[in-house]
């Protein structure tokens, strides 16, 4: 009887381990997508700004981007902003069927005020593109984006900490989620308590055009991992920044621009598409794929580029040749 019981226990353990391994999900994340100006004109002309990356995006189980503009036909440009973006509603055709969700937590979501922001949410809902990091009120802005695939529950949390702070959501008014440390830590703990297997904060942070993460970015990333985050990803600086492991967890500080025009330097016209391979134990492996933005802000493939990649077991940032 003891032998049979031991065998049964061993089979149960092996079955549980196999279930954990097979619960795998592939995520794609990209940085800033701005659908006004050059990219907007590309879409209006009937062309596709994502044509060169469509296959990489659609083969993922779930794809997420930072939407760096309102998409609306209403609103008034915010006074005093040097750059204010607003894409036409038709621009969402570029995202539909490719990106399952977008983060609204950035410094351009409020460029045309609350009416445009609310219309953006409505249009995203109609297009079947989910959103996080912003909402009709504070609770909605801080709510996780729940991804449930292959028995795995993943929570993405979006935050902005690049000024102006005036478009932060409130108890009963719309806006974005601001990166207030205590609130972010509370959101991470709440997501874990709600059953998240994997938690990924997606931050809009750092100084523009700086190739290295700031002391603040490093401090916050480490704090989030200490609080329970499994992977930390960032955007906003308009350049890619480094990747590192902290306590065995991956941090990719900035994915750079992905669809964006008006940039002239090599660093500001180079972005990364990030692929994450996950299961119930956490991150298995990852890689970045280089994107080169042309004059219209359309990303082109760079198959010979070398970009960061790695395996969680190694805890070393390596360099992979893009294919």
Residue pairs with C-beta under 8 A, 6 or more apart in sequence:
19 151
19 280
20 279
20 280
20 281
21 279
21 281
22 150
22 279
23 150
23 151
23 152
23 279
23 280
24 150
24 152
24 277
24 278
24 279
24 284
25 61
25 62
25 147
25 149
25 150
25 152
25 154
25 277
25 278
25 279
26 59
26 60
26 61
26 62
26 275
26 276
26 277
26 278
27 60
27 61
27 62
27 63
27 64
27 147
27 154
27 200
27 275
27 276
27 278
28 56
28 57
28 60
28 62
28 63
28 64
28 273
28 274
28 275
28 276
29 63
29 64
29 65
29 202
29 233
29 255
29 273
29 274
29 276
30 57
30 63
30 64
30 65
30 66
30 255
30 258
30 271
30 272
30 273
30 274
30 291
31 65
31 66
31 235
31 236
31 254
31 255
31 256
31 257
31 258
31 271
31 272
32 66
32 68
32 106
32 235
32 236
32 238
32 255
32 256
32 257
32 258
32 259
32 260
32 271
33 39
33 65
33 66
33 67
33 68
33 95
33 102
33 258
33 259
33 260
34 68
34 69
34 85
34 87
34 108
34 257
34 259
34 260
34 261
34 297
35 43
35 49
35 67
35 69
35 71
35 87
35 88
35 91
35 92
35 94
35 259
36 69
36 85
36 86
36 87
36 91
37 85
37 261
37 262
37 297
38 261
38 262
38 295
38 296
38 297
38 298
39 49
39 87
39 91
39 94
39 259
39 260
39 261
39 296
39 297
39 298
40 87
40 88
40 91
41 296
42 48
42 49
42 296
42 297
42 298
43 49
43 88
43 90
43 91
43 93
43 94
44 88
44 90
48 54
48 94
49 94
49 259
49 296
49 297
49 298
49 299
50 57
50 94
50 98
50 259
50 299
51 298
52 298
52 299
52 300
52 301
53 273
53 289
53 291
53 299
53 301
54 98
56 273
56 275
56 289
57 63
57 98
57 99
57 273
58 97
58 98
60 275
61 149
61 150
62 100
62 101
62 147
62 149
62 154
63 98
63 99
63 100
63 101
64 99
64 100
64 101
64 102
64 103
64 145
64 156
64 202
65 95
65 99
65 102
65 103
65 258
66 102
66 103
66 105
66 106
66 202
66 204
66 235
66 236
67 95
67 102
67 103
67 104
67 106
67 109
67 120
67 131
68 85
68 106
68 108
68 260
69 85
69 86
69 87
69 108
69 109
69 111
70 85
70 86
70 87
70 108
70 109
70 110
70 111
70 112
70 116
70 117
70 119
70 120
71 86
71 87
71 88
71 89
71 91
71 92
71 119
71 120
71 123
71 124
72 86
72 87
72 89
72 112
72 115
72 116
72 117
72 119
72 120
72 123
73 88
73 89
73 119
74 112
74 115
74 116
74 119
75 86
75 112
75 113
75 114
75 115
75 116
75 117
75 119
76 112
76 113
77 84
77 86
77 111
77 112
78 84
78 110
78 111
78 112
78 113
81 111
83 108
83 111
84 108
84 111
84 112
85 108
85 111
86 111
86 112
86 116
89 119
89 123
92 123
92 124
92 127
92 129
94 259
95 102
95 127
95 129
96 127
96 128
96 129
99 129
100 129
100 130
100 147
101 129
101 130
101 131
101 132
101 145
101 147
101 156
102 124
102 129
102 130
102 131
103 131
103 132
103 133
103 134
103 156
103 158
103 202
103 204
104 117
104 120
104 121
104 131
104 132
104 133
104 134
104 135
104 141
104 158
104 176
105 132
105 133
105 134
105 141
105 158
105 159
105 160
105 176
105 177
105 202
105 203
105 204
106 133
106 160
106 162
106 176
106 204
106 235
106 236
107 160
107 162
107 163
107 164
107 204
107 236
109 117
109 120
109 134
109 160
109 167
109 175
109 176
110 117
110 166
110 167
110 175
110 176
114 173
114 174
114 175
117 134
117 167
117 174
117 175
118 136
118 174
121 131
121 134
121 135
121 136
121 174
124 130
124 131
130 145
131 145
132 143
132 144
132 145
132 156
132 157
132 158
133 141
133 157
133 158
133 159
133 160
133 176
133 177
133 202
133 204
134 141
134 158
134 169
134 174
134 175
134 176
134 177
135 141
135 142
135 143
135 169
135 174
135 175
135 177
136 169
136 174
137 169
137 170
137 171
137 172
137 173
137 174
138 169
138 170
138 171
138 175
138 177
140 169
141 169
141 174
141 175
141 176
141 177
142 157
142 169
142 177
142 183
142 187
144 155
144 156
144 157
144 187
144 191
144 194
144 196
144 199
145 155
145 156
145 157
145 158
146 153
146 154
146 155
146 196
147 153
147 154
147 155
147 156
148 154
151 280
152 197
152 198
152 278
152 279
152 280
153 195
153 196
153 197
153 198
154 196
154 197
154 198
154 199
154 200
154 278
155 191
155 194
155 196
155 198
155 199
155 200
156 200
156 201
156 202
157 177
157 184
157 187
157 188
157 191
157 199
157 200
157 201
157 202
158 176
158 177
158 201
158 202
158 203
158 204
159 177
159 178
159 179
159 184
159 201
159 202
159 203
159 204
159 205
160 176
160 177
160 178
160 179
160 203
160 204
160 205
161 178
161 179
161 203
161 204
161 205
161 220
162 204
162 205
162 206
162 236
165 178
167 175
167 176
168 175
168 176
168 177
168 178
169 175
169 176
169 177
169 178
177 183
179 203
179 204
179 205
179 220
181 220
181 223
184 201
184 224
184 227
185 223
185 224
185 227
188 199
188 201
188 224
188 227
188 228
188 229
189 227
189 228
191 199
192 199
192 228
197 280
198 230
198 231
198 278
198 282
198 283
199 228
199 229
199 230
200 229
200 230
200 231
200 232
200 233
200 276
201 224
201 229
201 232
201 233
202 233
202 234
202 235
203 217
203 220
203 221
203 232
203 233
203 234
203 235
203 236
204 234
204 235
204 236
205 216
205 217
205 220
205 234
205 236
206 213
206 214
206 216
206 217
206 234
206 236
206 237
206 241
206 253
206 254
207 214
207 237
208 236
208 237
208 238
209 237
209 238
209 239
209 265
209 267
209 268
210 237
210 239
210 241
211 239
211 240
211 241
211 267
212 241
212 242
213 221
213 234
213 241
213 242
213 253
213 254
217 234
217 241
217 253
221 232
221 234
221 246
221 251
221 253
222 246
222 247
224 232
225 232
225 246
225 247
225 249
225 251
226 247
229 249
230 249
230 282
230 283
231 249
231 250
231 251
231 252
231 276
231 283
232 249
232 250
232 251
232 252
233 251
233 252
233 255
233 274
234 241
234 252
234 253
234 254
234 255
235 254
235 255
235 256
236 254
237 254
237 256
238 256
238 257
238 260
238 263
238 268
239 254
239 256
239 267
239 268
239 270
240 254
240 255
240 256
240 267
240 270
240 271
240 272
240 288
241 253
241 254
241 256
242 253
242 308
242 317
243 250
243 251
243 252
243 253
243 288
243 308
243 310
243 317
244 250
244 251
244 253
244 317
245 251
245 310
245 315
245 316
245 317
248 312
248 315
249 282
249 283
250 283
250 286
250 310
250 312
252 272
252 274
252 288
252 308
255 271
255 272
255 273
255 274
255 288
256 267
256 268
256 270
256 271
256 272
257 263
257 268
257 269
257 270
257 271
257 293
257 297
258 271
258 273
258 291
258 293
258 299
259 293
259 297
259 298
259 299
260 293
260 297
261 293
261 295
261 296
261 297
262 297
263 269
263 293
263 297
269 292
269 293
270 290
270 291
270 292
270 293
271 290
271 291
271 293
271 299
272 288
272 289
272 290
272 291
272 307
272 308
273 288
273 289
273 291
274 286
274 287
274 288
275 286
275 287
275 288
275 289
276 283
276 286
277 283
277 284
277 285
277 286
278 284
282 312
283 312
284 311
284 312
285 309
285 310
285 311
285 312
286 309
286 310
286 312
287 307
287 308
287 309
287 310
287 320
288 307
288 308
288 309
288 320
289 301
289 307
289 322
290 301
290 302
290 305
290 307
290 322
291 299
291 300
291 301
291 302
292 299
292 300
292 301
292 302
293 299
293 300
294 300
301 322
302 322
303 322
303 323
304 321
304 322
305 321
305 322
306 319
306 320
306 321
306 322
307 319
307 320
307 322
308 317
308 318
308 319
308 320
309 317
309 318
309 319
309 320
310 316
310 317
310 318
